[in-house]
């Protein structure tokens, strides 16, 4: 019979699954989510260029993606408008901060040229 263990994330005791006797993380949704995020981070670190393959090897890939995006926007014309209305304050704050940074960069570039 398997012995009780402590979860690596939450520290709570749990009984490992009989099909996974080396289980180190409990079955709670939060701990499983953390485990998945960790696994994905490790995988991305091992495969840093996995999602860049198409960009580098297929000339028409970027154009295809752009076309697909434009088609989606044509079919969902109201989406962006509705999204911005629903998140107006967040969008306004983002744009304000973005423009402040943009103006600072431009001011620095102008002073470097002089």
GUDO-806943 format. One record per residue: residue number from 1; residue in one letter; y, z, x of N, C-alpha, C in turn. Coordinates in steps of 0.1 Angstrom, whole numbers, plus 5000, padded with zeros to 4 digits. Example, Ala and Ser with C-alpha at 12.3 -4.5 7.8 and 13.67 -1.06 7.14 Angstrom:
2
ZAVO    n  res    ny    nz    nx   cay   caz   cax    cy    cz    cx
ZAVO    1    A  4943  5078  5132  4955  5078  5123  4967  5078  5132
ZAVO    2    S  4978  5071  5128  4989  5071  5137  5000  5079  5129
END
This chain:
114
ZAVO    n  res    ny    nz    nx   cay   caz   cax    cy    cz    cx
ZAVO    1    X  4988  5000  5009  5000  5000  5000  5012  5000  5009
ZAVO    2    X  5022  4992  5006  5034  4991  5014  5042  5004  5013
ZAVO    3    X  5049  5007  5025  5057  5019  5025  5071  5016  5021
ZAVO    4    X  5078  5026  5017  5092  5024  5012  5101  5022  5025
ZAVO    5    X  5111  5013  5023  5120  5010  5034  5134  5012  5030
ZAVO    6    X  5144  5012  5039  5158  5012  5036  5163  4998  5038
ZAVO    7    X  5172  4994  5029  5178  4981  5029  5188  4980  5041
ZAVO    8    X  5188  4969  5047  5197  4967  5059  5212  4967  5055
ZAVO    9    X  5215  4963  5043  5228  4962  5038  5233  4974  5031
ZAVO   10    X  5227  4978  5021  5232  4990  5013  5226  5003  5017
ZAVO   11    X  5215  5003  5024  5209  5015  5029  5200  5022  5018
ZAVO   12    X  5199  5017  5007  5191  5023  4996  5176  5020  4999
ZAVO   13    X  5167  5030  4995  5153  5027  4997  5148  5017  4987
ZAVO   14    X  5138  5009  4991  5132  4999  4982  5117  4997  4987
ZAVO   15    X  5109  4992  4978  5096  4988  4981  5095  4973  4984
ZAVO   16    X  5090  4969  4996  5090  4955  4999  5080  4948  4989
ZAVO   17    X  5083  4935  4987  5075  4927  4979  5061  4925  4985
ZAVO   18    X  5050  4925  4977  5037  4925  4983  5034  4911  4990
ZAVO   19    X  5042  4901  4986  5041  4888  4992  5050  4886  5005
ZAVO   20    X  5059  4896  5006  5068  4896  5017  5068  4910  5024
ZAVO   21    X  5057  4913  5031  5056  4926  5036  5066  4930  5047
ZAVO   22    X  5072  4920  5053  5082  4922  5064  5097  4922  5058
ZAVO   23    X  5098  4923  5045  5111  4923  5038  5120  4934  5043
ZAVO   24    X  5132  4931  5047  5142  4941  5052  5154  4943  5043
ZAVO   25    X  5155  4935  5033  5167  4936  5024  5162  4938  5009
ZAVO   26    X  5168  4947  5002  5163  4950  4988  5166  4938  4979
ZAVO   27    X  5162  4939  4967  5163  4927  4958  5176  4927  4950
ZAVO   28    X  5185  4936  4952  5197  4936  4944  5205  4923  4947
ZAVO   29    X  5213  4919  4937  5220  4907  4937  5230  4907  4949
ZAVO   30    X  5237  4918  4950  5247  4919  4961  5241  4917  4975
ZAVO   31    X  5230  4924  4977  5224  4923  4990  5218  4909  4993
ZAVO   32    X  5212  4903  4983  5206  4890  4984  5218  4880  4987
ZAVO   33    X  5229  4882  4981  5240  4873  4983  5245  4874  4997
ZAVO   34    X  5246  4886  5002  5250  4888  5016  5240  4882  5026
ZAVO   35    X  5228  4884  5023  5217  4878  5031  5219  4863  5032
ZAVO   36    X  5221  4856  5020  5222  4842  5020  5235  4837  5028
ZAVO   37    X  5246  4845  5026  5258  4841  5034  5255  4842  5049
ZAVO   38    X  5248  4852  5053  5245  4854  5067  5236  4843  5072
ZAVO   39    X  5226  4839  5064  5217  4828  5068  5225  4815  5069
ZAVO   40    X  5234  4812  5059  5242  4800  5060  5251  4800  5072
ZAVO   41    X  5257  4811  5076  5265  4812  5088  5257  4809  5100
ZAVO   42    X  5245  4814  5101  5237  4812  5113  5233  4797  5114
ZAVO   43    X  5229  4791  5102  5226  4777  5102  5237  4768  5106
ZAVO   44    X  5249  4771  5101  5261  4763  5104  5264  4764  5119
ZAVO   45    X  5262  4776  5125  5264  4777  5139  5254  4769  5147
ZAVO   46    X  5242  4768  5143  5232  4760  5150  5234  4745  5148
ZAVO   47    X  5240  4741  5136  5242  4727  5133  5256  4724  5130
ZAVO   48    X  5265  4725  5141  5279  4724  5138  5284  4710  5134
ZAVO   49    X  5276  4700  5137  5281  4686  5134  5273  4680  5123
ZAVO   50    X  5265  4688  5115  5257  4683  5105  5264  4675  5095
ZAVO   51    X  5276  4680  5090  5283  4673  5079  5293  4663  5084
ZAVO   52    X  5294  4661  5098  5302  4651  5103  5295  4638  5107
ZAVO   53    X  5282  4638  5105  5274  4626  5109  5279  4614  5102
ZAVO   54    X  5281  4614  5089  5285  4603  5081  5298  4597  5085
ZAVO   55    X  5308  4606  5088  5321  4602  5092  5321  4594  5105
ZAVO   56    X  5313  4599  5114  5313  4593  5127  5305  4580  5127
ZAVO   57    X  5295  4579  5120  5286  4567  5121  5287  4556  5110
ZAVO   58    X  5294  4560  5099  5296  4550  5088  5311  4548  5086
ZAVO   59    X  5315  4536  5089  5329  4532  5089  5335  4533  5074
ZAVO   60    X  5327  4529  5065  5331  4529  5051  5330  4542  5044
ZAVO   61    X  5325  4552  5050  5322  4565  5044  5335  4571  5038
ZAVO   62    X  5346  4572  5047  5358  4578  5042  5364  4570  5030
ZAVO   63    X  5363  4557  5031  5369  4549  5020  5361  4552  5007
ZAVO   64    X  5348  4553  5008  5339  4556  4997  5343  4569  4991
ZAVO   65    X  5345  4579  4999  5348  4593  4994  5362  4592  4987
ZAVO   66    X  5371  4585  4993  5384  4584  4987  5384  4577  4974
ZAVO   67    X  5376  4567  4973  5375  4559  4960  5368  4568  4950
ZAVO   68    X  5358  4575  4953  5351  4584  4944  5361  4595  4939
ZAVO   69    X  5369  4600  4948  5379  4610  4944  5389  4604  4934
ZAVO   70    X  5394  4592  4937  5404  4586  4928  5398  4583  4914
ZAVO   71    X  5385  4579  4914  5378  4576  4901  5377  4589  4893
ZAVO   72    X  5374  4600  4900  5372  4613  4893  5386  4617  4886
ZAVO   73    X  5397  4615  4894  5410  4618  4889  5414  4610  4877
ZAVO   74    X  5410  4597  4877  5413  4589  4866  5406  4593  4853
ZAVO   75    X  5393  4598  4855  5386  4603  4843  5390  4616  4838
ZAVO   76    X  5396  4624  4847  5400  4638  4844  5415  4640  4846
ZAVO   77    X  5423  4632  4839  5438  4631  4842  5444  4645  4839
ZAVO   78    X  5440  4652  4829  5447  4664  4825  5442  4676  4834
ZAVO   79    X  5432  4675  4842  5426  4686  4849  5437  4693  4858
ZAVO   80    X  5443  4685  4867  5453  4691  4876  5464  4698  4869
ZAVO   81    X  5469  4691  4858  5480  4697  4851  5476  4710  4844
ZAVO   82    X  5464  4711  4838  5460  4723  4832  5457  4734  4842
ZAVO   83    X  5451  4730  4854  5449  4740  4864  5462  4746  4869
ZAVO   84    X  5472  4738  4872  5484  4743  4877  5491  4752  4867
ZAVO   85    X  5490  4748  4854  5496  4757  4844  5489  4771  4844
ZAVO   86    X  5476  4770  4845  5468  4783  4844  5470  4791  4857
ZAVO   87    X  5474  4785  4868  5475  4792  4881  5490  4790  4886
ZAVO   88    X  5499  4790  4877  5513  4786  4881  5518  4796  4892
ZAVO   89    X  5517  4809  4890  5523  4818  4899  5516  4817  4913
ZAVO   90    X  5503  4816  4913  5496  4814  4926  5500  4801  4933
ZAVO   91    X  5501  4790  4925  5506  4778  4931  5520  4778  4936
ZAVO   92    X  5529  4785  4929  5543  4786  4933  5544  4794  4946
ZAVO   93    X  5536  4805  4947  5537  4813  4959  5531  4805  4971
ZAVO   94    X  5520  4798  4968  5515  4790  4979  5525  4780  4984
ZAVO   95    X  5531  4772  4975  5540  4762  4979  5553  4768  4986
ZAVO   96    X  5557  4780  4981  5569  4786  4988  5565  4790  5002
ZAVO   97    X  5553  4796  5004  5549  4799  5018  5547  4787  5027
ZAVO   98    X  5541  4777  5021  5538  4764  5028  5551  4758  5032
ZAVO   99    X  5561  4757  5024  5574  4751  5027  5582  4759  5038
ZAVO  100    X  5581  4772  5037  5587  4781  5047  5581  4777  5061
ZAVO  101    X  5568  4777  5062  5562  4773  5075  5565  4759  5079
ZAVO  102    X  5566  4750  5070  5569  4736  5073  5583  4735  5078
ZAVO  103    X  5593  4742  5072  5607  4742  5077  5608  4749  5091
ZAVO  104    X  5600  4759  5093  5600  4766  5106  5596  4756  5117
ZAVO  105    X  5585  4749  5114  5579  4739  5123  5589  4728  5126
ZAVO  106    X  5596  4723  5116  5605  4712  5117  5617  4717  5126
ZAVO  107    X  5622  4729  5123  5633  4735  5130  5630  4737  5145
ZAVO  108    X  5617  4741  5148  5613  4742  5162  5612  4729  5169
ZAVO  109    X  5607  4719  5162  5606  4706  5167  5619  4700  5170
ZAVO  110    X  5629  4702  5161  5643  4697  5163  5649  4704  5175
ZAVO  111    X  5647  4717  5177  5653  4724  5188  5646  4720  5201
ZAVO  112    X  5633  4717  5201  5627  4712  5213  5632  4698  5218
ZAVO  113    X  5635  4690  5208  5640  4677  5211  5654  4677  5217
ZAVO  114    X  5662  4687  5213  5676  4688  5218  5677  4693  5232
END
